[in-house]
């Protein structure tokens, strides 16, 4: 069964249990160059995101709908962000080529900015495991030009995926066979790590897929088969809901995949989507960063905590 409306496309009947076809996709802010880094903070009752080329970080107040500045203009050029186990915001910064964390007192702490003594490229997206370890991707988007950071020479031998232990300070490379690693997220049982390769945005090799890795007991990865190929543009950031379904950015909106790899359906967005996250007190509001704007839609499903 296929059904297409202005805002949705149903490819599989299972998708109809996740969306309300009459629910609009609302634009809640516009005026950016390239919006990214969506994260919802229950403590702030706010949705936060970045406008990378303008070196801005912004906050949408859930109670009032007001949009205000949140640590902008500091040369950080923030990309992907997430919350750690204490509710602190962990971010990837192109400008500082580092992974940082906003402490409870509001100060910003650099967690890691080097691997084996050499500067990271430009950390892109990040996820936190239940054991507290922080996993992040490190493509070179932020150092290629001055548009999303500061142009600089690449010191690493490629674009890789890392696991950082904030207790021991150890940073370990866990995947080194990507053209351009991008968004990443764990399965609900945390035994699988999904990672986007968006190499096709920069290389003739043309990667535009999500890969699937087994997470081993020692913190290493194995496997890496392709889980899904993007049929519109490129995958970037993504998140999972409480049923293990993957909601991922794409060129025409948000695509929803079942854990078995089936494309269940789409949420159409009038701009190219870069990333997304679940938010609100019920985690049933999908916040979407898309090119120059931010969008929001209420779903009939709940984001994984």
C-alpha positions as a Python dict, from the first residue, in 0.01 Angstrom:
ca = {
    (1, 'X'): (0, 0, 0),
    (2, 'X'): (134, 340, -98),
    (3, 'X'): (-24, 672, -8),
    (4, 'X'): (113, 1018, -74),
    (5, 'X'): (-13, 1345, 72),
    (6, 'X'): (133, 1695, 87),
    (7, 'X'): (333, 1614, 401),
    (8, 'X'): (369, 1235, 403),
    (9, 'X'): (434, 931, 192),
    (10, 'X'): (328, 591, 324),
    (11, 'X'): (528, 304, 174),
    (12, 'X'): (432, 41, 431),
    (13, 'X'): (117, 16, 647),
    (14, 'X'): (336, 12, 960),
    (15, 'X'): (422, 378, 897),
    (16, 'X'): (61, 488, 950),
    (17, 'X'): (93, 398, 1318),
    (18, 'X'): (381, 646, 1351),
    (19, 'X'): (231, 960, 1197),
    (20, 'X'): (-93, 1152, 1182),
    (21, 'X'): (-158, 1227, 816),
    (22, 'X'): (-353, 1542, 901),
    (23, 'X'): (-72, 1680, 1120),
    (24, 'X'): (113, 1971, 951),
    (25, 'X'): (488, 2013, 925),
    (26, 'X'): (547, 2358, 1075),
    (27, 'X'): (835, 2597, 1014),
    (28, 'X'): (930, 2739, 1355),
    (29, 'X'): (1232, 2947, 1247),
    (30, 'X'): (1410, 3057, 932),
    (31, 'X'): (1700, 3283, 840),
    (32, 'X'): (2003, 3055, 856),
    (33, 'X'): (2270, 2945, 610),
    (34, 'X'): (2295, 2576, 708),
    (35, 'X'): (2115, 2463, 1023),
    (36, 'X'): (2247, 2161, 1213),
    (37, 'X'): (2316, 2017, 1558),
    (38, 'X'): (1959, 1970, 1687),
    (39, 'X'): (1923, 1874, 2052),
    (40, 'X'): (1632, 1898, 2295),
    (41, 'X'): (1711, 1985, 2655),
    (42, 'X'): (1443, 1893, 2914),
    (43, 'X'): (1630, 2105, 3170),
    (44, 'X'): (1599, 2416, 2952),
    (45, 'X'): (1255, 2309, 2816),
    (46, 'X'): (1409, 2417, 2489),
    (47, 'X'): (1518, 2298, 2149),
    (48, 'X'): (1868, 2410, 2051),
    (49, 'X'): (2041, 2409, 1714),
    (50, 'X'): (2329, 2563, 1520),
    (51, 'X'): (2353, 2783, 1212),
    (52, 'X'): (2705, 2673, 1127),
    (53, 'X'): (2826, 2923, 861),
    (54, 'X'): (2702, 3215, 1074),
    (55, 'X'): (2869, 3069, 1388),
    (56, 'X'): (2540, 3090, 1575),
    (57, 'X'): (2377, 2866, 1830),
    (58, 'X'): (2007, 2933, 1891),
    (59, 'X'): (1738, 2828, 2136),
    (60, 'X'): (1363, 2785, 2084),
    (61, 'X'): (1166, 2813, 2407),
    (62, 'X'): (903, 2538, 2422),
    (63, 'X'): (676, 2737, 2655),
    (64, 'X'): (674, 3068, 2468),
    (65, 'X'): (792, 2986, 2115),
    (66, 'X'): (1052, 3262, 2142),
    (67, 'X'): (1389, 3219, 1972),
    (68, 'X'): (1702, 3359, 2131),
    (69, 'X'): (2079, 3338, 2116),
    (70, 'X'): (2263, 3057, 2292),
    (71, 'X'): (2643, 3090, 2295),
    (72, 'X'): (2685, 3237, 1946),
    (73, 'X'): (2981, 3407, 1783),
    (74, 'X'): (3259, 3230, 1973),
    (75, 'X'): (3438, 3080, 1673),
    (76, 'X'): (3311, 2733, 1755),
    (77, 'X'): (3101, 2663, 1443),
    (78, 'X'): (2911, 2389, 1625),
    (79, 'X'): (2773, 2091, 1436),
    (80, 'X'): (2619, 1777, 1592),
    (81, 'X'): (2509, 1779, 1957),
    (82, 'X'): (2357, 1536, 2205),
    (83, 'X'): (2296, 1496, 2580),
    (84, 'X'): (2515, 1285, 2807),
    (85, 'X'): (2387, 1073, 3096),
    (86, 'X'): (2374, 1382, 3324),
    (87, 'X'): (2179, 1596, 3076),
    (88, 'X'): (2483, 1801, 2973),
    (89, 'X'): (2514, 1908, 2610),
    (90, 'X'): (2800, 1743, 2424),
    (91, 'X'): (2887, 1906, 2092),
    (92, 'X'): (3110, 1867, 1789),
    (93, 'X'): (3287, 2190, 1699),
    (94, 'X'): (3434, 2262, 1358),
    (95, 'X'): (3597, 2585, 1470),
    (96, 'X'): (3797, 2433, 1755),
    (97, 'X'): (3822, 2089, 1589),
    (98, 'X'): (3712, 1936, 1916),
    (99, 'X'): (3446, 1760, 2116),
    (100, 'X'): (3315, 1980, 2399),
    (101, 'X'): (3067, 1964, 2686),
    (102, 'X'): (2862, 2238, 2852),
    (103, 'X'): (2895, 2185, 3227),
    (104, 'X'): (2614, 2239, 3476),
    (105, 'X'): (2756, 2582, 3564),
    (106, 'X'): (2747, 2689, 3197),
    (107, 'X'): (3120, 2664, 3134),
    (108, 'X'): (3245, 2482, 2824),
    (109, 'X'): (3495, 2199, 2868),
    (110, 'X'): (3708, 2057, 2586),
    (111, 'X'): (3687, 1678, 2604),
    (112, 'X'): (3914, 1581, 2316),
    (113, 'X'): (4074, 1764, 2024),
    (114, 'X'): (4355, 1530, 1918),
    (115, 'X'): (4418, 1168, 1833),
    (116, 'X'): (4773, 1031, 1869),
    (117, 'X'): (4902, 1386, 1911),
    (118, 'X'): (4751, 1519, 1589),
    (119, 'X'): (4455, 1754, 1560),
    (120, 'X'): (4120, 1603, 1472),
    (121, 'X'): (3967, 1706, 1139),
    (122, 'X'): (3635, 1862, 1238),
    (123, 'X'): (3410, 1644, 1459),
    (124, 'X'): (3067, 1621, 1300),
    (125, 'X'): (2815, 1417, 1497),
    (126, 'X'): (2807, 1249, 1836),
    (127, 'X'): (2618, 995, 2045),
    (128, 'X'): (2660, 880, 2407),
    (129, 'X'): (2650, 515, 2516),
    (130, 'X'): (2486, 410, 2843),
    (131, 'X'): (2833, 334, 2984),
    (132, 'X'): (2918, 705, 2945),
    (133, 'X'): (3151, 663, 2647),
    (134, 'X'): (3115, 919, 2370),
    (135, 'X'): (3125, 812, 2006),
    (136, 'X'): (3179, 1063, 1728),
    (137, 'X'): (3257, 1098, 1359),
    (138, 'X'): (3538, 1313, 1223),
    (139, 'X'): (3508, 1407, 854),
    (140, 'X'): (3690, 1709, 710),
    (141, 'X'): (3395, 1934, 624),
    (142, 'X'): (3497, 2205, 871),
    (143, 'X'): (3857, 2246, 754),
    (144, 'X'): (3810, 2232, 376),
    (145, 'X'): (3714, 2601, 354),
    (146, 'X'): (3629, 2892, 583),
    (147, 'X'): (3256, 2842, 527),
    (148, 'X'): (3184, 2606, 818),
    (149, 'X'): (3498, 2663, 1023),
    (150, 'X'): (3858, 2756, 954),
    (151, 'X'): (4042, 2624, 650),
    (152, 'X'): (4339, 2416, 762),
    (153, 'X'): (4564, 2127, 670),
    (154, 'X'): (4435, 1782, 757),
    (155, 'X'): (4659, 1613, 1014),
    (156, 'X'): (4478, 1279, 1045),
    (157, 'X'): (4536, 1015, 777),
    (158, 'X'): (4168, 999, 686),
    (159, 'X'): (3815, 1054, 809),
    (160, 'X'): (3729, 814, 1087),
    (161, 'X'): (3500, 722, 1379),
    (162, 'X'): (3613, 740, 1742),
    (163, 'X'): (3516, 631, 2092),
    (164, 'X'): (3613, 863, 2377),
    (165, 'X'): (3607, 766, 2745),
    (166, 'X'): (3556, 1084, 2952),
    (167, 'X'): (3670, 907, 3270),
    (168, 'X'): (4005, 772, 3150),
    (169, 'X'): (4054, 1029, 2874),
    (170, 'X'): (4127, 751, 2623),
    (171, 'X'): (4032, 819, 2262),
    (172, 'X'): (4019, 509, 2039),
    (173, 'X'): (3960, 485, 1666),
    (174, 'X'): (3682, 232, 1605),
    (175, 'X'): (3625, 256, 1228),
    (176, 'X'): (3867, 364, 957),
    (177, 'X'): (3709, 251, 629),
    (178, 'X'): (3473, 543, 564),
    (179, 'X'): (3496, 801, 289),
    (180, 'X'): (3311, 1059, 500),
    (181, 'X'): (3152, 937, 828),
    (182, 'X'): (2859, 1149, 937),
    (183, 'X'): (2554, 1083, 1157),
    (184, 'X'): (2549, 791, 1400),
    (185, 'X'): (2317, 629, 1655),
    (186, 'X'): (2290, 314, 1863),
    (187, 'X'): (2012, 58, 1840),
    (188, 'X'): (1784, 34, 2142),
    (189, 'X'): (1982, -254, 2293),
    (190, 'X'): (2309, -72, 2206),
    (191, 'X'): (2444, -383, 2040),
    (192, 'X'): (2436, -216, 1698),
    (193, 'X'): (2583, 115, 1585),
    (194, 'X'): (2446, 273, 1268),
    (195, 'X'): (2677, 518, 1089),
    (196, 'X'): (2616, 730, 780),
    (197, 'X'): (2875, 756, 502),
    (198, 'X'): (2809, 1073, 302),
    (199, 'X'): (3124, 1046, 92),
    (200, 'X'): (2927, 1120, -222),
    (201, 'X'): (2897, 1484, -118),
    (202, 'X'): (3272, 1523, -173),
    (203, 'X'): (3416, 1220, -347),
    (204, 'X'): (3353, 1041, -676),
    (205, 'X'): (3318, 715, -482),
    (206, 'X'): (2958, 830, -427),
    (207, 'X'): (2873, 688, -82),
    (208, 'X'): (2519, 780, 30),
    (209, 'X'): (2422, 508, 274),
    (210, 'X'): (2388, 397, 637),
    (211, 'X'): (2611, 114, 755),
    (212, 'X'): (2543, -126, 1043),
    (213, 'X'): (2807, -243, 1291),
    (214, 'X'): (2801, -485, 1583),
    (215, 'X'): (2925, -327, 1909),
    (216, 'X'): (3161, -569, 2083),
    (217, 'X'): (3212, -604, 2458),
    (218, 'X'): (3555, -439, 2441),
    (219, 'X'): (3418, -127, 2271),
    (220, 'X'): (3531, -225, 1922),
    (221, 'X'): (3312, -260, 1613),
    (222, 'X'): (3271, -543, 1365),
    (223, 'X'): (3067, -596, 1052),
    (224, 'X'): (2977, -278, 868),
    (225, 'X'): (2738, -396, 598),
    (226, 'X'): (2517, -139, 424),
    (227, 'X'): (2181, -103, 598),
    (228, 'X'): (2011, 143, 358),
    (229, 'X'): (2090, 350, 50),
    (230, 'X'): (1945, 701, 29),
    (231, 'X'): (1708, 739, -263),
    (232, 'X'): (1694, 1121, -242),
    (233, 'X'): (2016, 1312, -187),
    (234, 'X'): (2226, 1202, 109),
    (235, 'X'): (2170, 1078, 462),
    (236, 'X'): (2317, 1303, 733),
    (237, 'X'): (2194, 1296, 1094),
    (238, 'X'): (1933, 1057, 1234),
    (239, 'X'): (1767, 924, 1550),
    (240, 'X'): (1569, 618, 1662),
    (241, 'X'): (1223, 592, 1815),
    (242, 'X'): (1115, 355, 2092),
    (243, 'X'): (1031, 85, 1836),
    (244, 'X'): (1385, 90, 1698),
    (245, 'X'): (1282, 261, 1375),
    (246, 'X'): (1537, 495, 1219),
    (247, 'X'): (1423, 848, 1133),
    (248, 'X'): (1687, 997, 907),
    (249, 'X'): (1753, 1316, 713),
    (250, 'X'): (1742, 1307, 333),
    (251, 'X'): (1718, 1540, 36),
    (252, 'X'): (1337, 1552, 29),
    (253, 'X'): (1263, 1534, 400),
    (254, 'X'): (1278, 1268, 671),
    (255, 'X'): (1281, 898, 584),
    (256, 'X'): (1167, 633, 832),
    (257, 'X'): (1319, 283, 821),
    (258, 'X'): (1214, -31, 1005),
    (259, 'X'): (1501, -218, 1178),
    (260, 'X'): (1467, -481, 903),
    (261, 'X'): (1576, -219, 647),
    (262, 'X'): (1235, -149, 495),
    (263, 'X'): (1166, 214, 402),
    (264, 'X'): (831, 264, 578),
    (265, 'X'): (758, 618, 468),
    (266, 'X'): (861, 981, 448),
    (267, 'X'): (785, 1315, 608),
    (268, 'X'): (825, 1575, 335),
    (269, 'X'): (1010, 1897, 416),
    (270, 'X'): (1044, 2184, 162),
    (271, 'X'): (1422, 2212, 218),
    (272, 'X'): (1710, 1966, 227),
    (273, 'X'): (1723, 1811, 574),
    (274, 'X'): (2053, 1798, 761),
    (275, 'X'): (1955, 1646, 1095),
    (276, 'X'): (1675, 1588, 1345),
    (277, 'X'): (1593, 1493, 1702),
    (278, 'X'): (1295, 1402, 1917),
    (279, 'X'): (1185, 1644, 2187),
    (280, 'X'): (907, 1775, 2406),
    (281, 'X'): (810, 1626, 2740),
    (282, 'X'): (672, 1316, 2568),
    (283, 'X'): (957, 1302, 2310),
    (284, 'X'): (689, 1285, 2040),
    (285, 'X'): (777, 1610, 1863),
    (286, 'X'): (1024, 1574, 1579),
    (287, 'X'): (1252, 1877, 1538),
    (288, 'X'): (1411, 1904, 1194),
    (289, 'X'): (1703, 2122, 1085),
    (290, 'X'): (1679, 2185, 711),
    (291, 'X'): (1904, 2419, 512),
    (292, 'X'): (1795, 2771, 616),
    (293, 'X'): (1513, 2673, 852),
    (294, 'X'): (1391, 2462, 1142),
    (295, 'X'): (1071, 2257, 1125),
    (296, 'X'): (863, 2066, 1375),
    (297, 'X'): (596, 1797, 1354),
    (298, 'X'): (403, 1604, 1620),
    (299, 'X'): (419, 1228, 1568),
    (300, 'X'): (222, 929, 1690),
    (301, 'X'): (545, 771, 1809),
    (302, 'X'): (803, 854, 2074),
    (303, 'X'): (1176, 909, 2039),
    (304, 'X'): (1411, 674, 2219),
    (305, 'X'): (1549, 833, 2538),
}
